[in-house]
Amino acid sequence: MLKPEKMIKVAVVGAKDRLGIASETLYRMNLLHIETPQETQYFKIGTPMEKAGQFSRSLLQLRSYISHLKLDPTKLTVKRRYKRREIEEKLSIKLSEYQKEIGNRIDELKRINDSLKSIEAELSAIEPLKVLEIPPNLLKGYKSLRCFVGFVKADPSEDIRKAILDFDLIIKKFNDQYVMALFVRAEHGDEACRILQGYGYKEITVPDVDYESRTLGLLKKKEELFERKKKIEVEIEELKVKEAELILAIEEYLSSEVEKAELPLKTLTSKHTFVIVGYIPAKNFEEFKKELENQNMVVEQLRFEDHGPPPTKLNNPGFVKNFEVLSKTYAIP
């Protein structure tokens, strides 16, 4: 049976310059479920602490590496636990190292994949050009002529003939469309372009060398890129095996630091004071109050009838824990 635990509503009040200490204490105690604040005439929602931006950027970057590495903490056998102090000592060096060793390799993989896509696109474009049986040097480089080389959905010769008397059109069927090369005098270029647009004209880039030479060059480049890609992927996998535990430990640390640095977004502040309202288990009130008052803050219990019903925390035996649906903030309500 699901057993609700009695909760009470409290307000934590302190000097604004103690908000950082409040954040550390509340996170460490993990008891307070913070209520969404409502601004008043004199109290406004605070702004994140100065360190929030840097921590957020580092966390975002690290999570992109974790995503690429497909690191899943639920499937990783943890062999050692890192202490908070260890992580803080390694943080700057390791983030810089990961940017160099992982980030730069990921960026190179993206460039390689982009190049491979370009090669495939050019190889695909060469095939229809071969069908025309016109050497590439005859499809470009004219001064007095405009040459249009590309795909159209249907034969445009009739419409071209009505508008332009002097032209040369080579057109052949290619799969479910047509590939064509149209030659017109330069002064008729705009009119020819207008007509072709009506037939869904898509230009094909003509290579500077003959088709066979270009194809061989592209295939060689493709093979080189695949070899480089495999090498980088092996290097990244080796880094993953070596650094997985520390990467996940740093991710957890940064997540907690971002959460603490963004506490002001759940806080009402005036020029000199902050107020945090939320819920804690009733049994922990004295402990909670004593800890915060030792940090020169004030804790007051609020009446529910003035502020609405509290959230419910489930206090269940171990065998039903897996059936609880929990949301994690500074604590579980």
C-alpha positions as CSV (number, residue, x, y, z in Angstrom):
1,M,0.0,0.0,0.0
2,L,1.3,3.5,-0.9
3,K,1.9,5.4,2.3
4,P,1.9,9.3,2.2
5,E,4.3,11.0,4.5
6,K,3.2,14.2,6.3
7,M,4.6,17.3,4.9
8,I,4.7,20.9,6.2
9,K,5.2,24.2,4.5
10,V,8.1,26.4,5.4
11,A,9.7,29.7,4.4
12,V,13.4,30.2,4.5
13,V,14.5,33.8,4.9
14,G,17.9,35.3,4.9
15,A,20.2,38.1,3.8
16,K,20.6,38.2,0.0
17,D,24.4,37.7,0.3
18,R,23.7,34.4,2.0
19,L,21.9,32.9,-0.9
20,G,24.9,31.0,-2.1
21,I,25.3,29.4,1.3
22,A,21.6,28.6,1.3
23,S,21.9,26.9,-2.0
24,E,24.7,24.7,-0.9
25,T,23.0,23.8,2.4
26,L,19.6,23.0,0.8
27,Y,21.2,20.8,-1.9
28,R,23.2,18.9,0.7
29,M,20.2,18.3,3.0
30,N,18.0,17.3,0.0
31,L,14.8,17.9,2.0
32,L,13.1,21.0,0.6
33,H,10.6,20.7,-2.3
34,I,10.6,24.3,-3.6
35,E,7.3,25.9,-4.5
36,T,7.1,28.0,-7.7
37,P,7.4,31.6,-6.5
38,Q,5.0,34.4,-7.4
39,E,6.4,37.9,-7.6
40,T,5.0,40.8,-5.5
41,Q,5.4,44.5,-5.5
42,Y,8.5,44.3,-3.3
43,F,9.9,40.8,-4.1
44,K,11.0,39.7,-7.5
45,I,12.3,36.4,-8.8
46,G,16.1,36.3,-8.6
47,T,18.7,35.9,-11.3
48,P,21.0,32.9,-11.6
49,M,24.4,33.2,-9.9
50,E,27.4,34.3,-11.9
51,K,28.8,30.8,-12.2
52,A,25.6,29.4,-13.7
53,G,26.4,30.4,-17.3
54,Q,29.9,28.7,-17.3
55,F,28.6,25.6,-15.6
56,S,25.6,25.4,-18.1
57,R,27.9,25.7,-21.1
58,S,30.3,23.1,-19.8
59,L,27.4,20.8,-19.0
60,L,25.9,21.2,-22.4
61,Q,29.2,20.5,-24.1
62,L,29.9,17.4,-22.0
63,R,26.4,16.0,-22.6
64,S,26.9,16.3,-26.4
65,Y,30.1,14.1,-25.9
66,I,28.1,11.7,-23.8
67,S,25.4,11.5,-26.5
68,H,27.9,10.9,-29.2
69,L,29.8,8.3,-27.1
70,K,26.4,6.6,-26.3
71,L,27.4,6.5,-22.6
72,D,24.6,5.0,-20.5
73,P,25.2,5.2,-16.8
74,T,22.6,2.5,-16.2
75,K,24.7,0.0,-18.3
76,L,28.1,1.0,-16.9
77,T,29.7,-1.1,-14.2
78,V,31.2,1.5,-11.9
79,K,34.6,0.4,-10.6
80,R,35.3,3.6,-8.5
81,R,33.6,6.6,-7.1
82,Y,35.1,10.1,-7.5
83,K,35.0,12.4,-4.5
84,R,33.7,15.9,-5.1
85,R,37.1,17.4,-4.3
86,E,38.8,15.1,-6.9
87,I,36.4,16.3,-9.6
88,E,36.9,20.0,-8.7
89,E,40.7,19.5,-8.9
90,K,40.4,17.8,-12.3
91,L,37.5,19.8,-13.8
92,S,39.2,22.5,-15.8
93,I,42.0,20.2,-17.1
94,K,39.6,17.4,-18.0
95,L,37.1,19.7,-19.8
96,S,39.9,21.1,-21.9
97,E,41.3,17.6,-22.6
98,Y,37.8,16.4,-23.6
99,Q,37.4,19.3,-26.0
100,K,40.7,18.4,-27.7
101,E,40.6,14.7,-27.6
102,I,36.8,14.1,-28.1
103,G,35.3,17.4,-29.3
104,N,37.9,17.9,-32.1
105,R,37.5,14.3,-33.3
106,I,33.7,14.6,-33.3
107,D,34.1,17.8,-35.4
108,E,36.4,16.1,-37.8
109,L,33.9,13.2,-38.1
110,K,31.2,15.7,-39.0
111,R,33.5,17.3,-41.7
112,I,34.3,13.8,-43.1
113,N,30.6,12.9,-43.2
114,D,29.8,16.2,-45.0
115,S,32.6,15.5,-47.5
116,L,31.3,12.0,-48.1
117,K,27.8,13.4,-48.8
118,S,29.3,15.9,-51.3
119,I,31.2,13.1,-53.0
120,E,28.1,10.9,-53.3
121,A,26.1,13.9,-54.7
122,E,28.8,14.6,-57.3
123,L,29.1,10.9,-58.3
124,S,25.3,10.8,-58.7
125,A,25.5,13.9,-60.9
126,I,28.2,12.5,-63.2
127,E,26.0,9.5,-64.2
128,P,23.3,11.6,-66.0
129,L,26.1,13.7,-67.6
130,K,27.5,10.6,-69.2
131,V,24.1,9.9,-70.7
132,L,24.3,13.2,-72.7
133,E,27.6,11.9,-74.3
134,I,29.0,15.5,-74.4
135,P,32.5,16.1,-73.0
136,P,32.5,18.4,-69.9
137,N,34.7,21.0,-71.7
138,L,31.9,21.6,-74.2
139,L,29.3,22.2,-71.5
140,K,30.9,25.3,-70.0
141,G,33.2,28.3,-70.5
142,Y,31.4,30.1,-73.3
143,K,31.3,33.9,-73.6
144,S,28.7,34.4,-76.3
145,L,26.5,31.4,-75.3
146,R,24.5,30.4,-72.2
147,C,24.6,26.7,-71.5
148,F,22.0,25.1,-69.2
149,V,22.8,21.6,-68.0
150,G,20.4,19.8,-65.6
151,F,17.2,17.9,-65.0
152,V,13.7,18.8,-66.2
153,K,10.4,17.0,-65.7
154,A,9.4,17.1,-69.4
155,D,10.7,18.0,-72.8
156,P,10.7,21.9,-73.0
157,S,11.6,22.1,-76.7
158,E,8.2,23.3,-78.0
159,D,8.0,26.2,-75.6
160,I,11.7,27.1,-76.2
161,R,11.0,27.1,-80.0
162,K,8.1,29.5,-79.6
163,A,10.3,32.1,-77.8
164,I,13.8,31.5,-79.2
165,L,14.6,30.7,-82.8
166,D,18.3,29.9,-82.5
167,F,19.0,27.2,-79.9
168,D,20.5,23.7,-79.6
169,L,18.9,21.2,-77.2
170,I,20.2,17.7,-76.3
171,I,17.7,15.9,-74.1
172,K,17.6,12.3,-73.0
173,K,15.4,10.2,-70.6
174,F,17.1,9.5,-67.2
175,N,15.1,7.4,-64.7
176,D,11.8,9.2,-64.1
177,Q,12.9,12.6,-65.6
178,Y,15.0,14.1,-68.4
179,V,18.6,15.2,-68.4
180,M,19.4,18.0,-70.9
181,A,21.9,20.5,-72.2
182,L,20.5,23.7,-73.8
183,F,22.6,26.1,-75.7
184,V,21.3,29.6,-76.5
185,R,22.8,33.0,-77.4
186,A,23.8,35.0,-74.3
187,E,21.1,37.6,-74.9
188,H,18.4,34.9,-74.8
189,G,19.7,33.4,-71.5
190,D,17.1,35.0,-69.2
191,E,14.2,33.9,-71.4
192,A,15.5,30.4,-71.6
193,C,15.9,30.3,-67.9
194,R,12.3,31.4,-67.3
195,I,11.0,28.7,-69.6
196,L,13.1,26.0,-68.0
197,Q,11.9,27.0,-64.5
198,G,8.4,26.1,-65.6
199,Y,9.7,22.5,-66.2
200,G,11.2,22.2,-62.8
201,Y,14.8,22.7,-64.0
202,K,17.5,21.6,-61.6
203,E,21.1,22.5,-62.5
204,I,23.9,19.9,-62.6
205,T,27.4,21.0,-61.8
206,V,29.7,20.1,-64.6
207,P,33.2,18.9,-63.6
208,D,36.4,20.5,-64.9
209,V,37.9,17.3,-66.1
210,D,36.6,14.3,-68.1
211,Y,34.0,12.1,-66.3
212,E,36.1,9.1,-65.8
213,S,39.1,11.0,-64.3
214,R,36.7,12.8,-62.0
215,T,35.0,9.6,-61.0
216,L,38.3,7.9,-60.2
217,G,39.4,10.9,-58.2
218,L,36.2,11.0,-56.2
219,L,36.3,7.3,-55.4
220,K,39.9,7.5,-54.2
221,K,39.0,10.5,-52.0
222,K,36.0,8.6,-50.7
223,E,38.2,5.6,-49.7
224,E,40.7,7.8,-47.9
225,L,37.9,9.5,-46.0
226,F,36.5,6.1,-44.9
227,E,39.9,5.0,-43.7
228,R,40.3,8.2,-41.7
229,K,36.8,7.9,-40.3
230,K,37.4,4.4,-39.1
231,K,40.7,5.5,-37.4
232,I,38.9,8.3,-35.6
233,E,36.1,6.1,-34.4
234,V,38.6,3.6,-33.0
235,E,40.4,6.5,-31.1
236,I,37.1,7.8,-29.7
237,E,36.1,4.3,-28.6
238,E,39.4,3.9,-26.8
239,L,38.8,7.3,-25.0
240,K,35.3,6.1,-24.1
241,V,36.6,3.0,-22.4
242,K,39.3,4.9,-20.6
243,E,37.3,8.0,-19.5
244,A,33.7,6.8,-19.2
245,E,33.4,6.8,-15.4
246,L,35.1,10.2,-14.9
247,I,33.0,11.8,-17.7
248,L,29.8,10.6,-16.1
249,A,31.0,11.8,-12.6
250,I,31.8,15.2,-14.0
251,E,28.4,15.4,-15.7
252,E,26.7,14.6,-12.4
253,Y,28.8,17.2,-10.6
254,L,28.1,19.9,-13.2
255,S,24.4,19.1,-13.1
256,S,24.3,19.7,-9.3
257,E,26.3,22.9,-9.7
258,V,23.9,24.2,-12.4
259,E,21.0,23.4,-10.1
260,K,22.5,25.2,-7.2
261,A,23.5,28.2,-9.3
262,E,20.0,28.5,-10.6
263,L,18.3,28.4,-7.2
264,P,17.6,32.2,-7.4
265,L,15.1,31.4,-10.2
266,K,13.1,29.7,-7.5
267,T,13.6,32.4,-5.0
268,L,12.0,35.8,-4.3
269,T,14.4,38.6,-3.6
270,S,14.4,42.2,-2.5
271,K,17.3,44.5,-2.3
272,H,18.7,42.9,0.8
273,T,16.6,39.8,1.5
274,F,15.7,36.4,-0.1
275,V,12.7,34.2,0.6
276,I,12.3,30.5,-0.4
277,V,9.0,28.7,0.2
278,G,8.5,25.0,0.0
279,Y,7.7,21.7,1.7
280,I,9.6,19.4,3.9
281,P,8.8,16.1,5.7
282,A,7.3,17.1,9.1
283,K,9.7,14.7,10.9
284,N,12.7,16.6,9.6
285,F,11.5,20.1,10.6
286,E,13.7,20.6,13.7
287,E,16.8,19.3,11.9
288,F,16.1,21.5,8.9
289,K,15.4,24.6,11.1
290,K,18.6,24.1,13.2
291,E,20.9,23.6,10.2
292,L,19.7,26.8,8.4
293,E,19.6,28.9,11.5
294,N,23.2,27.9,12.2
295,Q,23.9,29.6,8.9
296,N,22.2,32.8,10.0
297,M,18.9,32.2,8.2
298,V,15.4,32.1,9.6
299,V,12.9,29.2,9.1
300,E,9.2,29.6,9.7
301,Q,6.4,27.1,9.4
302,L,3.5,28.3,7.3
303,R,-0.2,27.4,7.6
304,F,-1.6,25.3,4.8
305,E,-5.0,27.0,4.9
306,D,-3.3,30.2,3.8
307,H,-1.3,28.6,1.1
308,G,-3.2,25.5,-0.3
309,P,-2.6,21.8,0.3
310,P,0.9,20.3,0.4
311,P,2.4,17.9,-2.1
312,T,2.6,14.3,-1.1
313,K,5.8,12.3,-0.4
314,L,5.5,8.5,-0.6
315,N,7.1,6.7,2.2
316,N,7.0,3.0,1.1
317,P,8.8,-0.2,1.9
318,G,11.6,-1.2,-0.6
319,F,9.5,-3.7,-2.6
320,V,7.2,-0.9,-3.9
321,K,9.8,1.8,-4.5
322,N,9.9,1.0,-8.2
323,F,6.3,1.9,-8.5
324,E,6.8,5.5,-7.3
325,V,6.7,8.3,-9.8
326,L,9.2,10.9,-8.6
327,S,10.3,14.3,-9.8
328,K,13.6,15.6,-8.5
329,T,14.3,19.2,-7.6
330,Y,16.2,20.0,-4.4
331,A,14.3,17.1,-2.9
332,I,11.4,14.8,-3.7
333,P,8.0,16.2,-2.5
